[in-house]
Amino acid sequence: MKNETTILAENLSVVIPVYNDEEVLQELHRRLKPVLDTIAQQYEVVLVDDGSKDHSWDEILKLREMDEHIVAVKLARNFGQQNSIAAGLNVSKGEIVVLMDSDLQDRPEDIPTLIKTLLQTGASMAIAQWQTRQDTWAKRTVSNIFNRVSNTITSIHIEPHLGVFRAIRRSVVDELKKFPEKTSTTLSLLYYIGANYAIVPLHRDARFAGKSGYNVRKMFGLTFARIFSFSMFPIRVVTYMGILMSVISFIVGIGLIFYKIFGNVVTGWTSTIVLMLFLFGLNFAFLGVLGEYIGKVFLETKQRPNYIIEKIC
């Protein structure tokens, strides 16, 4: 029987995206269950298999047979962490929803701290801020760049070193469902809707087992997704550079006319070729930026779902 004094939530959901984590899931459940049994009157653990290539789904089904609190969600293929989080949030029913990674870098024992902070501060979210983290130098560097770029050129401004690990009120999850965007990310939208949050200083452990699928390339992908979804900065840079090049070209043209009139034109192709290569490179860069925005508009207009749920058990 649960101790009434320790109950923090009457109805709690824990949403965990899973990708190639068969080696971790049993240990995750072993550590997670006693925590939730203590702090929640009713709870569910939503495990979302994001098209894993190993036996993660089989492990999830085994856990489901052992524990009726497990909600097993299988996506039709790999849709990415952000979309699997969105799927889990849509399936979840709790008044408080906890998001965490499956690799035990987010410690289940820290969930009560997140929920206590959420309730005591009255905030919409309580988010872990990593004081220490057992990640590679490359991942830490890209993460820092991501945060600085995002705060500088987008409308989203967040504190550094915030993780996926967080507790969210149901009202925020319901608000998030009103944004059917295809090219943004779930966590970015959580910040965009203006949900106020409290910071919880925590320590991030090393991965329990296996290899992370969240590599540097994907981190850069998330950076570009946030920039092109929440900022006009790149397109404005293109506009300003175009104006600057027009001014420079006009000045150079006037100079060439002057030299032509006075017969001081120096023959040679080096400067011409260098200028042409520079301008061609600049034009291709401009086209690339324009293509990013046009591509996002194209994807949004097609209205394809961000994920497809194959089955829920």
N, C-alpha and C positions, 0 to 999 in steps of 0.2 A: 504493500500500500504506500502511496506517495505521501511524503511529508508536505502538509499544506503550506508550511512556511517557506518552502523552496520553490513553489510554483511561480513561474514568471510569465507564462502565457497559457491561456485557456485553449487556444487553437493555433498550432504552430506548423509551418511547412518549411522543410529544408530542401532546397533545390540544388542538385549536384550534376553538372554535365560530366559525362564519362566518355573517354576516348582511349582505347587500348590500355585499360587499367585493370586487367584481370588479376594481376598480382597484388593489387592494393585493396580491392573491394572488401574482402573478408576482414582485414585489419581495420579498415574504415568503419565497417559496421560494428565491430567489436568495441571500438572506442566511442562511436557516436551514440549507440543505443543507451548505455547507462546515463549519459548526459541528458538525453531527451526524456528518458523515463523520470528523471528527477525534476526537470524544470517545466514540463508541459503537461497540462491536463489531457489534451488530445494532440496528436501530432502525426505527420506523415513525412516520409523521406522520398522525394521525387528524384529517382535516378534516371537520367536521360542518356541513353546510349546513342552517341552521335556517329553512327555508322562505323563502329569499331571493327578492325580487321582481325582482332584476336578473339578470345572467348569471353569478352566482357559481358555480352548479353546473357550467356549461359550462367555466369556468376551472379548476375543481377536476378535471374529467375530463381536460382538457388536461395538467395537471400529473401526473395519474395515468399518462397515456401516456408522459410524459417520464421519470418516476421511479417505479420499482417499490416504493419505500418509502412511497408515498402510499396511505393507506386512505381512500377517499371514502365518506362516509356522508351520505345524504339523508333528512331527516325529512319526513313527509307534509305538514306545514304548520309555521307558526311556533309553537313551543312555549316560546320564551323562552330566554335565555342559560343560566340555571341548569339547565334540563332538557336542553339540548343538551350541556352539560358532563357531565351524568349519562350521557347516551347515549354520549358519547365515552369516558368512564371504563369503561363496561360493555363496550365493543368493544375497548379497549386490552388489550395482553398483556404489556407490559414490566414488569420488576421495579422499575423507577423510572419514574414517570409525571410529565411536566411539563405543567402547565396554563398557557396563555397566551392573550391576546387576538390577534385576527388583524390589527389595524390598525397594528401595528408601534410602538405606544406601549410595549409590552413588547419589549425589544431581544433578538433571538435570541443576540447575542454575550454576553448575561449568563447564559445557561443553564449554562455550565460553572461559574460562580460559585455558582449555586444548588446544583448537584449536589455540588460540593466541600464546601460547608457541610453539606449533608445527610449526607455520608459521614464528615466529620471530627467532627461533633458527635454522631452517633448518633441524631439526632432523627428523628421520624416524618415531619416536613415541614420544608422550608426555604422561607420565604415572603418575597417582596420587600416591603420597607417603603420607601415613596417619600419620598426626601429633597427632591426637586423634582418637580413634575408640571405639564404644559402643559394644564390643564383650565380651564374657565370658573369664575368666582367662584361662581356658583350651584351647580355640581356639587361644588366643594370644600366649600362651606358645608353642603350637604345631607349629604355624606359625613361631615363632622365631627359633625353632629347625630346621624346614624345611629349612629356609634360610641359617642357619649356615652350616648345613650338605651339602646342595647343593653347596655352595661356596667353601667348603673344598675339597670335593671328586669328583666333576663333572667338566666338561669343561664350565659350565654355571656359570657366576659370576654376581650377580645383587645386587643392593642396598637393604637394609632392608625395610620392611613395604610397598612394592609396591603392588598395588591392580590390579584387573581386569580392573578397570576404566581407559581408555586410549583413545587417538586419534591416528590413524594409517594412513599412506599414502597408496594409492592404490598400489603403486609399491611393498610395503611390503606384502600386501595381495596376490598379484599375485605370488610373490616369494614363499610364504608359500604353495601355491597350488602344487608346484613341489615336495613336501615331502609327499608321500602317506603312511606314517608310520601308523601302526595300534596300537602300544603299547605305543607311546609317547603321550604327551599332547600338545594342541594347544599353550598355553602360553609358554611352554618350547621351542617349535620350534621357536617361535617369537624371543626368546633370542638367540637360537642356530645359526640362520642364520646371526647373527651379525648386526641386525638392531640397529643403534645407537638411543639412547633415551634421552629425557630431562625429568627431574624430576619436578613435580608440587606439592608443599606442599599443602595438603587439609585436611579437617576434615571430618571424616566419621560419619554419623548419626546412630542412633539406627534404627532397622528394623521397618518399618511403621506398619505392621500387620502380623499375622501368625507366623509360626515357620520355621526356616531355615532348609533346607534339607542338608545343607553343614556341616555335623557333623565331630567330631574328627576322626572317623574311615575313612571317605573319605579323610580327610587331610593327614592322614598317608598313604593312598593309593596313593595319588599324590606324596608324598615324595618318596615312593618306585619306582613309575613309572619313576620319573626323575633320580633316582640313577641308576636303572638297564638299562635305555635307553641311558644315557649319561656318564657313568662311568664304568671303568673296576676295580675300587677299590675293590669291594667285592670279585671278583674272584682272585685278587692278594693277598688279605688278606688270602684267603683259601690256595693259593700256599705257601705263606710264613709260615703259621702255619703248613702246611704239612711238609715243610722242617725242621722247628723247632722241630716238634714232632719226625721226623726221627732221628735228631741229638740226642735228649734226649733219645730216645729208644736205639740208638747205645751205648750211654754212660752207660745207665742202664744195657744193656746186657753185656758190658765189666765188669761192677762191679759185676754182678751176677756170671759171669764165674770166676772172681777173688775169690769171696767168696766161690764158689763151690770147687775150687782147694784147698783152705786152710781150708775147712770144717767149715766155720763160717755162714752157711745158717740158718737163723732164721725161724722156722716153723710158719705158720699162714696165714690166708686168707684175713684179713682185707685190707692190702695194695694192694693185688692182685685185690680184688673186686672193691676197689675205683679206681684203675688205669683202670680197664676194663670199668667201668661205664663212667669215664671221656672220654676215647677214643671212646666209642660208641656214646656218646653225641656229641663229636666233629665231628665224621663221619657223623652223621645225619645232623648236621649244614652245613657241606660241601655239602652234597647231596641237601639240601634245596636251597643253593645259586646256585648250578649248575642247579637245576630244574627251578629256576626263569629265568635264561638265556635261557635254552633250551625251556621253555614254550613260551618265547617271540619270539624266532626264529620260533617255530611252528605256532604261531598266525600270524606272518608276512608272512609266506609262504602260508597260506590259502587265503590271499588277500580278506578277507571279508570286506565289507564297514564299515566305522566307524559309520555310521548312515544311516537310510532309511527315506526319506521324503514321508509321506503319501499324503499330499496335500499342495498346495500353493495357497493362495487367495490374 
